[in-house]
Amino acid sequence: MYALGIDIGSASSKVVIIDKEKNVIANAVVPGGAGTTGPVRVVDEIFVKSGLAWEDITRTIATGYGRIGFQRADNQISEITCHALGVHHLVPSVRTIIDIGGQDVKAMSLTPEGIVSRFAMNDKCAAGTGRFLEVMARVLEVDVSELGTLAEQADAVIDISSTCAVFAESEVISRLASGVKPADVAAGIHQSVARRVAGLAVRVGVNPDIVLTGGVAKNGGLVNALADELQQDITVAPDCQLTGALGAALIAMKEITISASQPMYA
């Protein structure tokens, strides 16, 4: 008996398969989210990894931005619920989750039982998201995966005051043209993102343990900047991109054990 959870975001697709003991059998992440071939490719990859096929999957839950469009799902669950369950399964002491996605940022406050008590989302502007960092990395002529390392070489933190990604891009170009070191600009970019993310998190209440999820959590420079901004230690979730898909798989397995025809979440 296997359950599959798929998290279809704006920039990537993630999938997890678990067995009835909640052991992860396989997981996969591919670039390309809603509206792309990403969901198909990530499922193909996980079946190759696991040696399983669709007929081996008892129940499938889809979550994320593109969940409604995934036709093989038995149910669609919000990413807020799935991230909370996935992170709580990995880090039971979690009380605050900050998820930085490709085009949005989510902050969640959890009860000791892992239930979301409050949440806030910034999905109206790219500031503070993975997309914002990609744009800034392009201006600095580095890969986005190298942005954190570049920031660690800074001698100073240059303030980036623009809240709009388009204006911030122009501001960064101007800073570089005036002779400011790219590393100092990179440090300022991380501070700018951290400031915006922290502001969102404060709205729901920031209590330890704080766990950071999403692909941006792999950026050590951003993790450090956010910890400084919040004046709190931050834990990066294990397999930080997969917590939503894991939560979806856990819900699918719970639905199997209770009743395949009566989903426990609406």
C-alpha positions as CSV (number, residue, x, y, z in Angstrom):
1,M,0.0,0.0,0.0
2,Y,1.5,3.3,-1.2
3,A,0.5,6.9,-1.0
4,L,1.7,9.6,-3.4
5,G,1.9,13.4,-2.7
6,I,2.6,15.9,-5.4
7,D,3.3,19.6,-4.8
8,I,3.0,21.6,-8.0
9,G,4.4,25.0,-7.5
10,S,5.0,28.0,-9.7
11,A,8.6,27.1,-10.4
12,S,9.1,23.4,-9.7
13,S,7.2,20.1,-9.1
14,K,7.9,17.9,-6.2
15,V,6.7,14.4,-5.4
16,V,7.0,11.9,-2.5
17,I,5.8,8.3,-2.2
18,I,5.4,6.7,1.3
19,D,4.4,3.3,2.5
20,K,1.9,2.4,5.2
21,E,4.5,2.9,7.9
22,K,5.1,6.4,6.6
23,N,8.5,5.6,5.3
24,V,9.6,7.6,2.3
25,I,10.1,5.2,-0.6
26,A,11.2,7.8,-3.1
27,N,11.1,11.5,-3.8
28,A,11.9,13.8,-6.7
29,V,12.1,17.4,-7.6
30,V,12.2,18.8,-11.2
31,P,12.2,22.4,-12.5
32,G,8.9,23.4,-14.0
33,G,5.7,23.9,-12.2
34,A,2.1,24.6,-13.1
35,G,1.4,24.9,-16.8
36,T,4.6,23.1,-17.8
37,T,5.6,19.5,-18.3
38,G,7.1,19.5,-14.8
39,P,4.3,17.5,-13.1
40,V,4.5,14.7,-15.7
41,R,8.3,14.6,-15.6
42,V,8.5,14.5,-11.8
43,V,6.1,11.6,-11.7
44,D,8.0,9.7,-14.4
45,E,11.2,10.3,-12.4
46,I,9.8,9.0,-9.1
47,F,8.4,5.8,-10.7
48,V,11.8,5.1,-12.2
49,K,13.4,5.7,-8.8
50,S,11.0,3.6,-6.9
51,G,10.3,0.9,-9.4
52,L,6.5,1.5,-8.9
53,A,3.8,2.4,-11.3
54,W,0.4,4.2,-11.0
55,E,-1.4,0.9,-10.4
56,D,0.7,0.5,-7.2
57,I,-0.5,3.8,-5.8
58,T,-3.5,3.5,-3.5
59,R,-4.2,7.2,-3.2
60,T,-2.8,10.4,-4.5
61,I,-3.1,13.9,-3.1
62,A,-2.1,17.1,-5.0
63,T,-1.1,20.4,-3.4
64,G,0.4,23.6,-4.5
65,Y,-0.4,26.3,-7.0
66,G,-1.1,23.8,-9.8
67,R,-3.0,21.2,-7.8
68,I,-6.4,21.6,-9.4
69,G,-5.0,20.8,-12.8
70,F,-3.4,17.5,-11.8
71,Q,-5.9,14.9,-13.2
72,R,-4.5,11.8,-11.4
73,A,-5.1,13.2,-7.9
74,D,-7.9,11.7,-5.7
75,N,-8.1,14.9,-3.8
76,Q,-6.5,18.4,-3.7
77,I,-5.4,20.0,-0.5
78,S,-4.1,23.5,0.2
79,E,-0.4,23.9,0.5
80,I,-0.8,25.5,4.0
81,T,-2.2,22.3,5.4
82,C,0.3,20.1,3.6
83,H,3.4,22.1,4.6
84,A,2.3,22.2,8.2
85,L,1.8,18.5,8.3
86,G,5.0,17.7,6.4
87,V,7.2,20.0,8.6
88,H,5.6,18.8,11.8
89,H,6.3,15.2,10.8
90,L,10.0,16.0,10.3
91,V,10.4,18.6,13.1
92,P,7.7,18.0,15.8
93,S,8.9,21.0,17.8
94,V,8.1,23.4,15.0
95,R,5.9,26.4,16.0
96,T,6.6,28.7,13.1
97,I,7.0,27.8,9.4
98,I,8.3,30.2,6.8
99,D,8.0,28.9,3.2
100,I,9.7,30.9,0.5
101,G,8.5,29.8,-2.9
102,G,9.2,30.8,-6.5
103,Q,6.5,33.5,-6.5
104,D,5.1,33.7,-3.0
105,V,6.0,33.7,0.7
106,K,4.0,31.9,3.4
107,A,4.3,32.2,7.2
108,M,2.4,29.8,9.5
109,S,2.0,29.6,13.2
110,L,1.4,26.1,14.5
111,T,0.0,24.6,17.7
112,P,2.1,22.0,19.6
113,E,-0.1,19.4,17.8
114,G,1.0,20.8,14.4
115,I,-2.3,22.5,13.5
116,V,-2.1,25.9,11.7
117,S,-3.5,28.6,14.0
118,R,-2.6,31.6,11.9
119,F,-1.1,32.1,8.5
120,A,-0.2,35.0,6.1
121,M,0.8,34.9,2.5
122,N,2.5,37.5,0.2
123,D,1.5,36.5,-3.4
124,K,0.9,40.0,-4.8
125,C,4.5,41.0,-5.4
126,A,7.8,39.2,-6.2
127,A,9.7,41.0,-3.5
128,G,11.0,38.4,-1.0
129,T,10.5,35.4,-3.3
130,G,12.7,33.0,-5.2
131,R,11.8,34.9,-8.4
132,F,13.2,38.1,-6.9
133,L,16.5,36.4,-6.1
134,E,16.7,35.0,-9.6
135,V,16.3,38.4,-11.1
136,M,19.0,39.9,-8.8
137,A,21.4,37.0,-9.6
138,R,21.0,37.6,-13.3
139,V,22.0,41.3,-12.8
140,L,25.0,40.2,-10.7
141,E,25.9,37.7,-13.4
142,V,25.9,34.7,-11.1
143,D,23.7,31.6,-10.9
144,V,21.1,32.0,-8.2
145,S,22.7,29.0,-6.4
146,E,25.8,31.1,-6.0
147,L,24.2,34.2,-4.6
148,G,24.5,33.1,-0.9
149,T,28.2,32.4,-1.4
150,L,28.8,35.7,-3.0
151,A,27.1,37.5,-0.1
152,E,29.4,35.8,2.4
153,Q,32.3,37.7,0.7
154,A,30.8,41.1,1.5
155,D,32.7,43.8,3.4
156,A,29.6,45.9,3.8
157,V,25.8,45.5,3.4
158,I,24.5,47.9,0.8
159,D,20.9,48.9,1.5
160,I,18.4,48.0,-1.3
161,S,15.4,50.1,-0.5
162,S,13.1,49.4,-3.5
163,T,10.2,47.0,-2.6
164,C,9.3,46.3,-6.3
165,A,11.4,43.8,-8.1
166,V,11.6,45.9,-11.3
167,F,12.7,49.0,-9.3
168,A,15.1,46.9,-7.2
169,E,16.7,45.6,-10.4
170,S,17.4,49.2,-11.6
171,E,18.7,50.1,-8.1
172,V,21.1,47.2,-8.2
173,I,22.3,48.1,-11.7
174,S,22.9,51.7,-10.5
175,R,24.9,50.5,-7.4
176,L,27.1,48.3,-9.6
177,A,27.7,51.1,-12.1
178,S,28.8,53.4,-9.2
179,G,31.5,50.9,-8.3
180,V,30.0,49.0,-5.4
181,K,31.3,45.5,-5.0
182,P,28.9,42.8,-6.3
183,A,29.4,40.9,-2.9
184,D,28.2,44.0,-1.0
185,V,25.2,44.3,-3.3
186,A,24.4,40.6,-2.8
187,A,24.5,41.1,1.0
188,G,22.1,44.0,0.6
189,I,19.8,41.9,-1.5
190,H,19.6,39.2,1.1
191,Q,19.0,41.8,3.8
192,S,16.2,43.2,1.7
193,V,14.5,39.8,1.2
194,A,14.9,39.0,4.9
195,R,13.4,42.2,6.0
196,R,10.3,41.6,3.9
197,V,9.9,37.9,4.9
198,A,10.4,38.8,8.6
199,G,7.7,41.4,8.3
200,L,5.3,38.8,7.0
201,A,6.3,36.3,9.7
202,V,5.8,38.8,12.5
203,R,2.1,39.1,11.4
204,V,1.4,35.5,12.5
205,G,3.7,35.5,15.5
206,V,7.2,34.2,15.5
207,N,7.9,31.5,18.1
208,P,10.6,28.9,18.2
209,D,11.3,26.5,16.7
210,I,11.3,28.3,13.4
211,V,11.6,26.1,10.3
212,L,12.4,27.4,6.8
213,T,11.2,25.5,3.8
214,G,11.2,26.0,0.0
215,G,14.1,26.0,-2.4
216,V,15.3,29.4,-1.2
217,A,16.1,27.7,2.2
218,K,19.2,26.2,0.4
219,N,20.6,29.8,0.3
220,G,22.8,30.1,3.4
221,G,23.1,33.8,3.0
222,L,19.4,34.3,3.1
223,V,19.0,31.9,6.1
224,N,21.6,33.9,8.0
225,A,20.1,37.3,7.0
226,L,16.6,36.1,8.1
227,A,18.0,34.8,11.4
228,D,19.6,38.2,12.0
229,E,16.4,40.1,11.1
230,L,14.2,37.9,13.5
231,Q,16.9,37.6,16.1
232,Q,16.0,33.9,16.3
233,D,17.7,30.7,15.3
234,I,16.3,29.1,12.2
235,T,16.2,25.5,11.2
236,V,16.2,24.5,7.6
237,A,13.8,21.6,7.1
238,P,15.3,18.3,5.9
239,D,14.6,18.1,2.2
240,C,13.3,21.6,2.4
241,Q,11.6,21.6,-1.1
242,L,9.7,18.4,-0.3
243,T,7.7,19.2,2.8
244,G,4.5,20.1,0.9
245,A,4.6,16.9,-1.1
246,L,5.4,14.9,2.1
247,G,2.4,16.4,3.9
248,A,0.2,15.5,0.9
249,A,1.4,11.9,1.0
250,L,0.8,11.7,4.7
251,I,-2.7,13.0,4.2
252,A,-3.3,10.4,1.4
253,M,-2.1,7.6,3.7
254,K,-4.4,8.8,6.5
255,E,-7.3,8.9,4.1
256,I,-6.5,5.3,3.1
257,T,-6.5,4.1,6.7
258,I,-9.7,5.9,7.6
259,S,-11.8,5.7,4.4
260,A,-10.7,6.2,0.8
261,S,-14.1,7.6,0.0
262,Q,-14.2,10.1,2.9
263,P,-11.3,12.6,2.8
264,M,-10.5,14.0,6.2
265,Y,-9.7,17.5,4.8
266,A,-11.8,19.7,2.6
